[in-house]
Amino acid sequence: MHRFLLLVLFLPIFRCENVTNSVKCSFENLSACPYNPDADLDTPQIARRHGYPAESHYVTTEDGYILTIHRIPGPKSGQRGGQPVFLQHGLLSSSADWITAGNNSLGFILADAGYDVWMGNARGNTYSKAHVTLPIESPQYWNFSWHEMGVYDLPAALYYVSNTTNKPGEIIYVGHSMGTTMFFVLASTKPQAAKNVKLMVALAPVAYMTHVKSPIRYLSPFAYDFEWLARYLGLNQFLPNSKIMKFLGYDCELLKIDKEICEDVIFTLCGFDKEEFNEELLPVVLSHDPAGSSTKTVLHYAQEIKYDGKFQQYDYGPNGNQIKYGTLTPPQYKLLNIKVKTYLMYALNDFLASYIDVIRLSQNLTNNVGMYQVPLQSFNHVDFLFGKHAAKLVYEPLMKVLQNYTEGVY
């Protein structure tokens, strides 16, 4: 009798449990996805949870921004890595992107291979939101784009890594999206600082933007309308309101992609590949991205689109340009000045880094040592980080390239 009562009491629980387990984790049923603790952890905590040593380092730029650099100095064994690799995230992202995919993350793959992994955080994101004098509420703090990230953030970070590891000129740089833009700015304007890098690998490189398909192109007509910007994007920190997100995400909704994805600015601007994206990662990705930046950073890309995709400095209008640059139009970055060896990896379905623009970029890099096209037609901008087959399609060939420039790795 007692057993029968217990069965009756707990039967609803058993039924509920069976129903829950029968619901498959998918984009339409995100609540059914298994809980992943990484969604509640910061970058060093994620690394430690997966068994890796992790460190946080702090660097102050020439113009006073305080940046956080995260480091995985070697594999789980605790042995220190050899060759330093610097990973730089893309637009509105952070260092977390490099380890969000667990065992299939590039950061962990590099650490397992014996590399000393450093992960940068650009000014204004979750980990680099501080200044020696400026409060983050001030317009002056947010008066930057990826130009300043290339001119100030990268030199400070790369000098720090070089000095800490005592390996000047030995850093391998891997950038994704805006992380590649930043490097092209650095190497074309500050070649001396770029000498700390022996090889630059560009994942989904963004420089020329003539053939971009991203909804970011819809912002280009409003790049100088400050009233519109203040209402819909925020004049300082990039904080698009719900109306503009619905507008930018029109294509996303048209394809009947889940509402949570359409409302995330990363997927809205960079595109989304439902077949290749690992749906179980989505709660973790959404908890870390977007990581924040300035409206000016996004607008700088929008300006490029407005002016036929030219890779040029920020446009302040004829009067502002005359004061800032001494010319009526902003100067273009001189890619021919880049002396660092570069290797480009691109995809055919990339909304933000069109393969046509990437090929044009390769033709203007005097020391480009190779190109690689991802052999999957649907591969997308964010798939370089979160794709189900990123390890096989991107990281395996990438590791083979790195071996040619690697010393001191066991």
TIROTI-239907 format. One record per atom (N, C-alpha, C): x, z, y. Coordinates in steps of 0.2 Angstrom, whole numbers, plus 5000, padded with zeros to 4 digits. Example, Ala and Ser with C-alpha at 12.3 -4.5 7.8 and 13.67 -1.06 7.14 Angstrom:
BEGIN
506650394972 506250394978 506650394984 506450354989 506850364995 506450395000 
***
This chain:
BEGIN
500450004994 500050005000 500450005006 500950045006 501450055012 501849985013 502049955008 502349885008 501849835011 501249835009 500749795012 500649805019 500649865022 500549875029 501149855033 501749865030 502349845033 502349765034 502149735029 502149665029 501649635034 501049665034 500549645039 500849655046 501149715047 501449735054 501949685056 502349665052 502949625054 502849545053 502249525050 502149455049 502149415055 501849445061 501849405067 502549385069 503049435068 503749425070 504049375066 503949375059 504249325055 503949255057 503349255058 503049185060 503349165067 503349205072 503649185078 504349165077 504749205073 505449185072 505549115069 505049095064 505049035061 504848975065 504348995070 504148945075 504748925080 505148985082 505648975086 506248935083 506348945077 506948905074 506748835072 506048825072 505848755071 505848705077 505948745083 505948705089 506648685090 506748615091 507448595092 507648595099 508348615100 508548615106 508648545109 508348535115 508348465117 508248465125 508248415128 508148415136 507448425137 507048415133 506348435134 506148505132 506548535129 506448605127 507148645127 507348655134 507948685135 507948765133 507348795133 507248865132 507448875124 507448815120 507548825113 508348825112 508748805117 509448795116 509748865114 510148875110 510448935108 510848965114 510849035115 511149065121 511849065120 512149045126 512949035126 513149085131 513549135129 513849185134 514249155140 514449095139 514849065144 514449045150 513849045150 513349035156 513449095161 513649155158 513649205163 514349235164 514849195163 515549205164 515849165169 516449185172 516849145176 517349115172 517749065175 518249025172 518749075168 519049125170 519549165166 519149195161 518549225162 518149255157 518049205151 517849145153 517649095147 518249085143 518849075146 519449065143 519649125138 519549185140 519749245136 519249245131 518649235132 518149235126 518249195121 518549135122 518749085117 519449105114 519749155116 520349175113 521049155117 520949135123 521549105127 521749155132 522449165134 522649205139 522349165146 522249205151 522049175157 522249215163 522449175168 522649205175 522349175181 522249215186 522049195192 522649195198 522749145201 523249145206 522949125213 523249145218 522949135225 523449105230 523249055233 523649015237 523349005244 523749005249 523448995256 523748935259 523248885261 523448825263 523748825270 524048775273 524348775279 523848785285 523248765284 522648775289 522248845287 522548885283 522248955282 521648965277 521548915273 521048915267 521348955261 521049005258 521249035253 520949005246 521348985242 521148945236 521348985230 520948985225 521049015218 521248965213 521748975210 521948925204 521948965198 521648935193 521548975186 522048945182 522348985177 522948965173 522748985166 522848935161 522948955154 523648945152 524048995152 524748975151 525048955144 524548955140 524748935133 524148935128 524348935122 523848935116 523649005115 523149015110 522849075108 523449125105 523949095103 524449135100 524849185105 524749165111 525049205117 525749175119 525949125115 526649085117 526549055123 527049055128 526949025134 527048945133 526648915137 526648835137 527248815140 527448745139 528048715142 527848675148 527648615147 527548565152 526948585156 526948595163 526448605167 525948545168 525248565167 524748515169 524248535174 524148505179 523648525184 523048485184 522448515183 521848485182 521448495188 521148445191 520848455198 520148425197 519648465198 518948445197 518648395202 518048375201 517748325205 517248355210 516848315213 516348335218 515848385216 515848445221 515348495220 515448535213 516048535210 516248565204 516748615205 517048645199 517548695199 517948695193 518448735193 518848745187 518548745180 517948775181 517548785174 517348725171 517348665174 517148605171 517648585165 518248615166 518848595161 518748635155 518348685154 518248725148 517548735146 517048705149 516348715148 516148695141 516548645139 516348615132 516648645126 516848705127 517148745121 517748715118 517748715112 518348685108 518448615110 517948575112 518048505114 518248495122 518448555125 518648545132 519348525133 519448485138 520148465139 520648525140 520448575144 520848625146 521148665139 520648675135 520848705128 521248665124 521148595124 521548555120 522248545122 522348545129 522948545132 523348615130 523048665131 523348735129 523548735122 523148715117 523248715110 523848665109 523948615113 524548575112 525148595115 525148655118 525748685121 525848675128 525348655132 525448635139 525248705143 525548705148 525448765153 524948735158 524248755157 523748725160 523548765167 523548725172 523348755179 522648715181 522248745184 521548715186 521448735193 521448685197 521348695204 520548705206 520448735212 519848745215 519848725222 519448675224 519548645231 519148695236 519348695242 519048735247 518348725247 517948785248 517248785249 516848795242 517248795237 516848805230 516848875228 516448885223 516348955221 516949005221 517548975219 518149015218 518649015225 518448965229 518948955235 518548965241 518149015242 517749015248 517949075252 518549065255 518849115259 519349085264 519549115270 519949095275 520249155278 520849145281 521249205284 520949225290 520549185294 520249205300 519549185301 519349125298 518649105299 518149135294 517649155297 517049175292 516749115289 516549125283 516249065279 515549045282 515249085287 514649075290 514749025296 515349015298 515548975304 515548905303 515348865307 515348785307 516148765306 516548805309 517248785309 517548785302 517248835298 517548845291 517348785287 516748755288 516448695284 516648635287 517048625292 517248565295 517848535291 517748515285 518248485281 517848435276 518248385273 518048335268 518648335263 518548285258 519048275254 519748255257 519748235263 520348215266 520748285267 520448335270 520848395270 521048425264 520648415258 520848445252 521448405249 521548345251 522148305249 522748325253 522648335260 523148345264 523448415264 522948465263 523148535263 523148565256 522548565253 522448595247 522948585241 523048515240 523448495235 524148505236 524448495242 525148515243 525248595242 524848635244 524948705243 524848725236 524448695232 524348715225 524948685221 525148625222 525648595218 526348625220 526448645226 527048685228 527048745224 526448785224 526448845221 526548845213 526248795210 526348785203 527148765201 527348725205 528048705205 528548765205 528448805210 528848865211 528748915206 528148925204 528048975199 528348955192 528248895190 528548875184 529248855184 529548845190 530248825191 530348755188 529848715189 529848645187 529648595192 530048585197 529948545202 529948465200 529448435202 529448365200 529248345193 528948405189 528848395182 528048405181 527648405186 526948425185 526548355183 526148365178 525748305176 525048325179 524748275183 524148285186 523548245183 523048285182 522448255179 521848265183 521548215186 520948225191 520348195188 519848215190 519148185188 518748175195 518548115196 518148095201 518448115208 518148165212 518448185218 519148205217 519348235212 520048255210 520548195210 520248135209 520748075210 520748055217 520148065220 520148045228 520648085231 520648155230 521148195233 521848175232 522048155226 522748145225 522948075228 522448025229 522647965232 522747975239 522348025242 522448045249 523148075250 523348125246 523948165246 524548115245 524548075240 525048025238 525247975243 524647955247 524747895252 524947925259 524747985260 524948015267 525548065267 525648095261 526148145260 526548135254 526948085254 527348065248 527848115246 528048155251 528548205249 528248265245 527648285246 527348335243 527148305236 526948245235 526748205229 527348205224 527948215226 528548215222 528548265217 528048315218 528048365213 527648345206 527348285207 527048255201 527348195198 527448205191 527848145188 527348095185 526748115184 526248065182 525548095184 525148045186 524448055188 523948015184 523548055180 523048025176 522348035180 522047975181 521347975184 520747965180 520348015179 519748005175 519147985180 518847925179 518347905183 518547905190 519147865192 519447865198 518947845204 518947875210 518547855215 518947845221 519047785224 519347765230 518947715234 518947655231 518447605234 517747615231 517247605236 516547615233 516147565235 516347505234 515947445236 515347435231 515447445225 514947435220 514647495217 514647555221 514347615218 513647605217 513347635212 512647635210 512347705211 512747755213 512547825214 512047825219 511447875219 511047885224 511347905231 512047925230 512347945236 512347885242 512247825239 512247765244 511647775249 511147815246 510547815251 510647865257 511147895257 511347945262 511747905268 512047855266 512447815271 512147795278 511447775278 511147765284 511047825289 511147885286 511047945290 511647985291 512247955290 512847985291 512948015298 512647985303 512748005310 512148035313 511648045309 511048075312 511048155311 511248195315 511448265314 510748305314 510248275317 509548315316 509348305309 509348245306 509148235299 509648275294 510248275296 510748305291 510548385291 510448415297 510348485298 509648495294 509148455294 508548465291 508548465283 508948405281 508848395274 509548415270 510148415273 510748425269 511048495271 510948515277 511348575280 511948545283 512048565289 512648535293 513348565291 513348625288 513948655286 514048645278 513748695274 513848695267 513248645265 513448605259 513048555257 512448595253 511848595256 511248625253 510648585254 510648535250 510048485250 509448525248 508848505252 508248545251 507848505246 507348525244 506948495238 506648425239 506548415246 506248345247 506848295246 507448305249 507948255248 508148255241 508148305237 508348305230 507848265226 507148265228 506648225225 506748155227 506948135233 507148075235 507748045231 508248085231 508848055228 508748055220 508348095217 508248095210 507648045208 507448005212 506947955210 507047925204 507647895203 507847855197 507847905191 508047965192 508048015187 507348025184 506948035189 506248045187 505947985184 506147925186 505847865184 506047855176 506647875174 506847875167 506547935163 506147975166 505848025163 506348075160 506848095164 507348145162 507148215164 507348265160 507048325161 507148355169 506648385171 506548405178 507148455180 507448495176 508048535178 508648495179 508648435175 509248395176 509148355183 508548335184 508448295190 508548335196 508448395196 508548445201 509248465202 509748455198 510448465199 510748415202 511048425208 511348375212 511948345209 512348375204 512848345200 512648285196 512048295193 511748235189 511448185193 511148205198 510848165203 511248115206 511848135208 512348095212 512848055207 512948085201 513448055196 513148025191 512448025189 512147995184 512148035178 511748015173 511548055167 511448005161 511848025155 511747985149 511448035144 510848025143 510448075138 510748065131 510948005129 511248005122 511948035121 512348035126 513048055125 513048125127 512648155132 512748225134 512548275129 512948325128 512748375123 512248425126 511648415124 511148455127 511248535126 511548555121 511748625120 512148655126 512548615129 512948635135 512548635141 511948615141 511648605148 511548675151 511348725148 511248795151 511948815154 512448805151 513148825154 513348785160 513248715159 513348675165 512948685171 512348695170 511848715176 512048785179 512348825175 512548895178 513148885182 513548835181 514248825185 514248775190 513748725189 513748665194 513048665197 513048645203 513548635208 513848695210 514548695211 514948755213 515048755221 514748705225 514748705232 515348665235 515148645241 515648605245 515348595252 515648565257 515348545263 514948485263 514448485268 514148425269 514548365271 515048385275 515548325277 515948295271 516048335266 516348305260 515948245257 515248265256 514848215253 514748155258 514648165264 514548115269 515148065270 515748095268 516348055269 516347995264 516048015258 515947965253 515347915255 514847945258 514247905260 514547855266 514947875270 515247835275 515647775272 516047785267 516347735264 515947675261 515347695258 514847645256 514547605262 514447645267 514147615273 514647555276 515347565275 515847525278 516147485272 515647455268 515947405263 516347435258 516347505257 516747535252 517447545253 517647535260 518347545262 518547615260 519247625258 519547685257 519847705263 519447745267 519747765274 519547835276 519947855281 519847925284 519147935287 518947995288 518248015291 518147975297 517547955298 517347915304 516947965309 517247975315 516948015320 516547975325 516447915324 516247865329 516747845334 516647795338 517147765342 517547815346 517147855350 517447905354 517847955351 517547985345 517848035341 518448005338 518447945336 519047915332 519547905337 519447885343 519947875349 520347935350 519947995350 520248055351 520648075345 520348065339 520648095333 521248045331 521147985331 521647935328 522047895333 521747885339 521947835344 521747765343 521247765338 520947695337 520147705337 519847645338 519147645338 518847655331 519147635326 518947645319 519447685315 519247725310 519647765306 520147725302 520847755301 521347715298 521147715290 521347665287 521247665280 521847695276 521747725270 522347755267 522747695264 523447705264 523847655262 524047665255 523647635250 523847645243 524447625241 524747575245 525347545243 525947595244 525847645248 526347695249 526447745243 525947745238 525947785233 526547765228 526947815227 527547805222 527447835215 527047885215 526947915208 526647875203 526847875197 526547835191 525847855191 525447805190 524647825189 524447785182 523947825179 523647795174 522847805174 522447745174 521747755176 521347745169 520847795169 520347795163 519647785166 519247735164 518647725167 518147705162 517447705164 516947685160 516447635163 516147595159 515747535162 515047555164 514847615162 514147645165 514247695170 514747695174 514947745178 514547735185 514147775187 513747765193 514147775200 514647815199 515047835205 515747795206 516047785200 516647745200 516547685196 516347635200 516147565197 516847535194 516747505188 517347475185 517647425189 517247385193 517447335197 517947365203 517747425206 518147455211 518747485208 518747505201 519347535198 519847485197 519647425195 520047365194 520347345201 519947345206 520247335213 520747385214 520647445213 521147505214 521747495211 521747475204 522347465200 522747415203 522447365206 522847305209 523247325216 523047385219 523347405225 523747465224 523947485217 524347545215 525047505213 525547515216 526147485215 526547515208 526347575206 526647605201 526147625195 525647585194 525147595189 525347575182 525447625178 525747615171 525247595166 524647595167 524147575162 523447595164 522947555160 522247575161 521947575154 521347615154 521047625148 520247625149 519947575146 519147575147 518847615141 518447665142 518147695137 517747655132 517847645126 517447595122 516747625120 516347635125 515647655123 515247635130 514847585129 514447555134 514147595139 513847655136 513347695139 513747755143 514447755142 514847815144 514747825152 514647885154 514447895161 515047935165 514947955171 515347985175 515448055173 514948095171 515048165169 515248165161 515148115158 515348115151 516048125150 516448115155 517148125154 517348195153 516848245155 516948315154 516448345149 515848315148 515348345144 515048305139 515348245138 515048195133 515248225126 514748205121 514848225114 515448205111 515648145113 516248105110 516848105115 516848145120 517348145125 518048155122 518048205118 518748225114 519048165111 518548125107 518748065103 518948005108 518447995112 518547935116 518947935122 519047995125 519548005131 520148045130 520048105127 520548155127 521148135121 520948105116 521448085111 521848035114 521647975117 522047925120 522447955126 522148005129 522448035135 523048075133 523048115127 523548155125 524148105122 523948045120 524548005118 524947975124 524547965130 524847945136 525348005138 525048065138 525448125141 526048135137 526048115130 526648135126 527248095129 527148035132 527747995135 528048035141 527748085144 527948115150 528048185149 528048205143 528048285141 528748305138 528948365141 529548395138 529448465137 529748495132 529748565131 529048595129 528648545125 528048565122 528148575114 527948625111 528048635104 527548595100 
***
